[in-house]
Amino acid sequence: MVNKELFRDLIDRYISGDLTAEEGQVLTDMLQQEEYEQTLDGLLRDTFLENTFGRPDDPERTAQFIAALQSKIQEPAPPEQAPRRKLYYLTRVAAAAALLFVLAGAGYLLLHSKTRPASELSQDERFKNDVAPGHYGAMLTSSKGEQLVLDSIHNGALLAEGQVRLIKKNDELVYSGDSRDLLFNTVSTPKGRQWRLTLSDGTKVWLDAQSSIHYPVSFKGGERVVEITGEAYFDVAKNNAQPFKVKVNGTEIAVLGTQFNVNAYSDEDAQITTLVQGSIRISAAGGAAIIRPGQQMAVWENGKTVLRPAVDTEAVTAWKKDQFQFNDTPIGAVLRQLARWYDVDIQYEDKNINQLFIGRISRNEPLSKILKLLELTGGVHFRIEGKTVTVMK
């Protein structure tokens, strides 16, 4: 049976330096048991994400906690352990490394930086050319070819497309009314921008950076059809008489009323559709399939499809909540996300780096903070030069 209270107390005493030799042996034994791996993971998440452990507002104690974790990450597995025990140990160490990033993403690692002089932080030559995070903004192309930069326009009615009014409400474009004519608009986001729309049928769309959506200002006929590039999240208004379809790179996604995410960037290995609610039918060159909530369909350029039966939808859709979230994400995929959001180019001094990352952090942080947090997991370093991020050896 897992004794969570004892485990919590021993961890707290270990961090504060009050652990006796006998208690240290008890804690060591616990950490070598598989059932305490999940307890440690949950405890650390509670500690720094829910503010329930100790004094998280104490920068010195936070620094001690992180230093303790780092020492465990760097410590080799004891040679006398049996192979099975080594597996537990290595899994725990990997979890600790991952959680360092989670803790940092929650903002508590940043408390540690307050104990260092500001001048010390500013003198890091590798990050002297910092890059601000992206923000809401997009380009609207009307049916007549007019282009409006939405982030530079005040709130209110922008223009009319037939009988449909286009209204800007803060960081969202809302369509109101019904047009007799079939007119099309396009909203596109460059690197470093994202946007939201409410289409004329009430469907809500979120566009991530470097994405676009082409759609009628008012839906006609027996179906509602839009086309996208890049990444978009849909909350589709239900209408059984007029199915909603998303077309992307030769793939068609058909729905009635549901919520789903489509990642179809040209620089990713596959087009990924993730279902959050409802059900959708995906048709590609390699065949068609119906997927359920929590499932994901990958479609490769050659039409091959792979169904993933259970994925973390919170991680997939974190971007629409202004967060990066990584679950064993390779460094290449992590950096492609950063490149799109911060509008930077990525260069590698060594392309054989195979680092994986787990964690969550706000997309509203400057780029240097993101890179420094990635560096904390070990094995990778960066520098910023203008609009180029270099992955160093």
C-alpha positions in Angstrom: 0.0 0.0 0.0 1.3 3.5 -0.9 1.8 5.7 2.1 1.5 9.0 0.4 1.6 11.1 3.6 4.9 9.5 4.7 6.4 9.9 1.2 5.4 13.5 1.1 6.9 14.1 4.5 10.2 12.4 3.6 10.5 14.4 0.4 9.9 17.6 2.3 12.5 16.7 4.9 15.0 15.7 2.2 14.6 19.1 0.4 15.0 21.0 3.7 18.1 18.9 4.7 16.5 17.5 7.9 16.4 13.9 6.8 18.0 11.4 9.1 20.1 8.5 7.9 17.3 6.1 8.8 14.7 8.2 7.0 17.0 8.5 4.0 17.1 4.7 3.7 13.3 4.5 3.9 13.0 7.2 1.2 15.5 5.4 -1.0 13.6 2.1 -0.7 10.4 3.9 -1.6 11.9 5.5 -4.7 13.0 2.1 -5.9 9.4 0.8 -5.8 7.3 1.0 -9.0 4.1 2.2 -7.2 5.9 5.3 -5.8 6.8 6.5 -9.3 3.3 7.6 -10.0 3.1 9.0 -6.4 6.2 11.1 -7.1 4.8 12.4 -10.4 1.5 13.4 -8.8 3.2 14.9 -5.7 5.4 17.1 -7.8 2.5 18.2 -10.0 0.5 19.0 -6.8 3.6 20.8 -5.4 4.1 23.2 -8.2 0.9 23.3 -10.2 -1.6 23.4 -7.3 0.5 25.3 -4.7 -0.2 22.7 -2.0 3.3 21.7 -0.9 5.5 23.6 1.5 6.3 27.2 0.6 6.3 27.5 -3.2 6.7 31.3 -2.9 10.1 30.8 -1.3 12.8 31.2 -4.0 15.5 29.7 -1.9 13.5 26.6 -1.2 12.4 26.3 -4.8 16.1 26.4 -5.8 16.9 23.6 -3.3 14.1 21.5 -4.7 15.3 21.9 -8.3 18.9 21.3 -7.3 17.9 18.1 -5.6 16.0 16.9 -8.6 18.9 17.8 -10.9 21.3 15.8 -8.7 19.0 12.7 -9.1 18.8 13.2 -12.8 22.6 13.3 -13.2 23.2 10.4 -10.7 24.0 7.1 -12.4 22.0 4.0 -11.4 23.7 2.1 -8.5 25.6 -0.9 -10.1 24.4 -3.4 -7.5 20.7 -3.0 -8.5 19.1 -5.8 -10.3 18.0 -5.1 -13.9 14.4 -4.7 -12.9 15.3 -2.2 -10.2 17.4 -0.3 -12.7 14.4 0.0 -15.0 12.4 1.6 -12.1 15.3 3.9 -11.3 15.8 5.1 -14.9 12.0 5.6 -15.3 12.0 7.7 -12.2 15.0 9.7 -13.3 13.3 10.4 -16.7 10.1 11.5 -14.9 12.1 13.8 -12.7 13.8 15.4 -15.8 10.5 15.8 -17.5 9.0 17.3 -14.3 11.7 19.8 -14.1 10.3 21.2 -17.3 6.8 21.0 -16.1 7.7 22.8 -12.9 9.5 25.5 -14.9 6.5 25.8 -17.2 4.3 26.4 -14.2 6.4 29.4 -13.4 8.1 28.3 -10.2 11.5 27.8 -11.7 11.4 31.4 -12.7 11.3 32.2 -8.9 14.8 30.8 -8.8 16.0 33.4 -11.3 14.9 36.1 -8.8 17.7 35.0 -6.5 20.2 35.9 -9.2 21.2 39.5 -10.1 19.4 40.9 -13.1 22.7 41.9 -14.6 23.8 38.2 -14.5 20.8 37.2 -16.5 21.2 40.0 -19.1 24.9 39.1 -19.7 24.1 35.7 -21.3 25.5 36.5 -24.7 23.7 33.5 -26.3 20.4 35.1 -25.6 21.2 38.8 -26.0 19.0 39.1 -29.1 15.7 37.9 -27.5 12.5 37.4 -29.5 9.1 38.4 -28.2 6.2 35.8 -28.3 3.6 35.9 -31.0 0.1 37.4 -30.5 -3.3 37.6 -32.0 -3.4 38.9 -35.6 -4.4 37.8 -39.1 -5.0 38.9 -42.7 -8.5 38.9 -44.1 -8.9 38.7 -47.9 -12.5 39.6 -49.0 -14.4 38.3 -51.9 -13.3 41.3 -53.9 -9.6 40.7 -53.1 -9.3 43.5 -50.5 -6.9 42.7 -47.7 -7.3 43.9 -44.2 -4.7 43.4 -41.4 -7.1 42.5 -38.6 -4.8 43.2 -35.7 -4.4 46.9 -36.8 -8.2 47.6 -37.0 -10.4 48.8 -34.2 -13.4 46.8 -33.0 -16.7 47.1 -34.8 -18.2 46.4 -38.2 -15.5 46.1 -40.9 -17.4 45.6 -44.1 -20.4 43.8 -45.7 -20.2 40.8 -47.9 -23.6 40.7 -49.6 -26.0 40.7 -46.7 -23.4 39.4 -44.3 -21.7 41.7 -41.8 -18.1 41.2 -40.7 -17.6 42.4 -37.2 -14.3 42.5 -35.3 -14.6 41.7 -31.5 -11.2 42.0 -29.9 -9.2 39.0 -31.2 -12.1 37.4 -33.2 -13.9 37.9 -36.5 -17.6 37.3 -36.3 -20.0 36.8 -39.3 -23.6 37.8 -38.9 -26.4 37.4 -41.5 -27.1 35.4 -44.6 -26.1 36.2 -48.2 -28.0 35.4 -51.3 -24.7 35.1 -53.2 -22.0 32.5 -52.7 -19.0 34.7 -51.7 -15.7 33.5 -50.2 -13.3 35.0 -47.7 -9.9 33.8 -46.5 -8.3 34.5 -43.2 -4.6 33.7 -42.9 -2.1 34.0 -40.0 1.6 34.5 -40.7 4.3 33.2 -38.3 3.9 34.7 -34.9 0.1 35.2 -35.1 -3.1 33.3 -34.3 -6.7 34.2 -34.7 -10.3 33.2 -34.0 -13.5 33.2 -36.2 -17.2 32.6 -35.7 -18.6 31.6 -39.1 -22.1 32.5 -40.3 -23.5 29.2 -39.1 -22.1 29.7 -35.6 -19.1 27.3 -36.0 -16.1 28.6 -34.1 -12.6 28.2 -35.5 -9.2 28.8 -34.0 -6.2 29.3 -36.3 -2.7 28.7 -35.1 0.4 30.5 -36.6 1.2 30.1 -40.3 -2.3 28.8 -41.1 -5.3 29.7 -43.2 -9.0 29.0 -43.8 -11.0 29.6 -47.0 -14.8 29.6 -46.5 -18.1 31.0 -47.8 -19.4 34.0 -45.9 -22.7 32.2 -45.9 -23.2 28.5 -46.4 -25.4 27.4 -49.4 -26.6 24.0 -50.6 -26.6 20.7 -48.8 -23.2 21.0 -47.1 -20.8 23.4 -45.4 -17.3 23.2 -46.8 -14.1 25.0 -45.8 -10.5 24.5 -46.7 -7.5 25.0 -44.4 -3.7 24.9 -44.3 -1.6 24.7 -41.2 -3.4 24.0 -37.9 -7.0 24.8 -36.9 -9.3 23.8 -34.1 -13.1 23.5 -34.9 -16.1 23.7 -32.7 -18.8 22.9 -35.3 -22.4 24.1 -34.9 -24.7 21.1 -35.3 -26.9 21.0 -38.4 -28.0 17.5 -39.5 -29.4 18.8 -42.8 -26.1 20.5 -43.8 -23.0 18.4 -42.8 -19.7 20.3 -42.2 -16.6 19.3 -44.2 -13.0 20.3 -43.9 -10.7 19.8 -46.9 -7.0 19.8 -46.3 -4.2 18.4 -48.6 -6.4 15.9 -50.4 -8.1 14.7 -47.2 -11.7 15.3 -46.3 -13.1 15.4 -42.7 -16.9 15.2 -42.5 -18.8 16.1 -39.3 -22.3 17.0 -38.1 -21.4 18.8 -34.8 -18.2 18.2 -33.0 -14.9 19.5 -31.8 -11.6 18.5 -33.3 -8.1 19.7 -34.2 -6.3 19.4 -37.5 -2.5 19.8 -37.8 -1.5 19.9 -41.5 1.7 21.9 -41.7 3.7 21.1 -44.7 6.9 20.6 -42.7 5.4 17.9 -40.4 5.7 14.2 -41.2 2.0 13.6 -41.4 -1.4 15.4 -41.3 -2.9 14.8 -37.8 -6.6 15.0 -36.9 -7.5 14.7 -33.3 -11.1 14.3 -32.1 -12.1 15.9 -28.8 -15.9 15.5 -28.9 -18.5 13.8 -31.2 -17.4 11.7 -34.2 -15.9 12.4 -37.6 -15.2 10.5 -40.8 -11.8 11.0 -42.4 -11.4 10.2 -46.1 -8.0 10.0 -47.7 -6.3 8.3 -50.6 -5.6 5.3 -48.4 -9.2 4.8 -47.3 -11.8 6.2 -44.9 -12.3 5.7 -41.2 -14.6 7.0 -38.4 -12.8 8.1 -35.3 -14.1 8.6 -31.7 -13.2 11.1 -29.0 -9.7 10.8 -27.8 -8.6 9.1 -31.0 -6.2 10.5 -33.6 -5.7 9.8 -37.3 -2.4 10.4 -39.1 -2.4 10.7 -42.8 1.0 10.6 -44.7 1.7 12.2 -48.0 1.4 8.8 -49.8 -2.1 8.4 -48.4 -1.2 5.8 -45.7 -3.3 6.2 -42.6 -2.7 5.2 -38.9 -5.3 5.3 -36.2 -4.0 6.1 -32.7 -6.6 4.8 -30.3 -5.9 7.0 -27.3 -4.0 10.4 -27.2 -3.8 13.3 -24.8 -6.2 15.8 -26.4 -5.2 18.5 -23.8 -1.7 18.4 -25.1 -2.8 18.5 -28.8 -5.0 21.5 -28.2 -2.8 23.4 -25.7 -1.9 25.9 -28.3 -5.5 27.4 -28.3 -5.0 28.0 -24.6 -1.8 29.9 -25.2 0.4 27.0 -24.1 3.1 24.7 -25.4 2.6 21.2 -24.1 5.0 18.3 -25.0 4.6 14.6 -24.3 7.8 12.8 -25.3 8.1 15.3 -28.2 11.3 15.1 -30.3 13.4 18.2 -30.3 12.7 18.7 -34.1 8.9 18.9 -33.5 9.4 21.2 -30.5 11.6 23.6 -32.4 9.2 23.7 -35.4 6.5 24.9 -33.0 8.8 27.6 -31.7 9.8 28.6 -35.2 6.2 29.2 -36.2 5.2 31.0 -33.0 8.3 33.2 -32.6 8.9 33.7 -36.4 12.4 32.4 -36.3 14.6 30.0 -38.4 16.2 27.0 -36.8 19.7 25.8 -37.5 21.6 22.8 -36.2 25.3 22.4 -35.5 24.6 18.7 -34.9 21.6 17.1 -36.5 22.0 13.9 -34.5 20.5 15.3 -31.3 17.6 13.0 -30.3 16.3 14.8 -27.2 12.7 14.3 -26.1 10.8 16.8 -24.0 7.8 16.6 -21.6 6.3 19.6 -20.1 4.0 22.6 -20.3 4.7 26.3 -20.5 3.0 29.5 -21.5 3.4 30.7 -25.1 3.5 34.3 -23.8 7.0 34.0 -22.6 10.0 35.5 -24.5 11.9 32.9 -26.6 15.0 33.0 -24.4 13.0 31.7 -21.4 11.6 28.8 -23.4 15.1 27.9 -24.6 16.6 28.1 -21.1 13.9 25.8 -19.8 14.6 23.3 -22.6 18.3 23.5 -21.7 17.5 22.5 -18.1 16.6 19.0 -19.2 20.3 18.6 -20.3 21.9 17.6 -23.5 21.1 20.6 -25.6 22.0 24.3 -25.8 20.9 27.2 -27.9 21.9 30.7 -29.0 19.8 33.4 -30.7 21.3 35.5 -33.5 18.8 37.9 -35.0 15.9 35.7 -36.2 17.9 32.5 -36.1 18.0 30.0 -33.3 21.0 27.7 -33.4 21.0 24.3 -31.7 24.6 24.0 -30.4 26.8 20.9 -30.0 
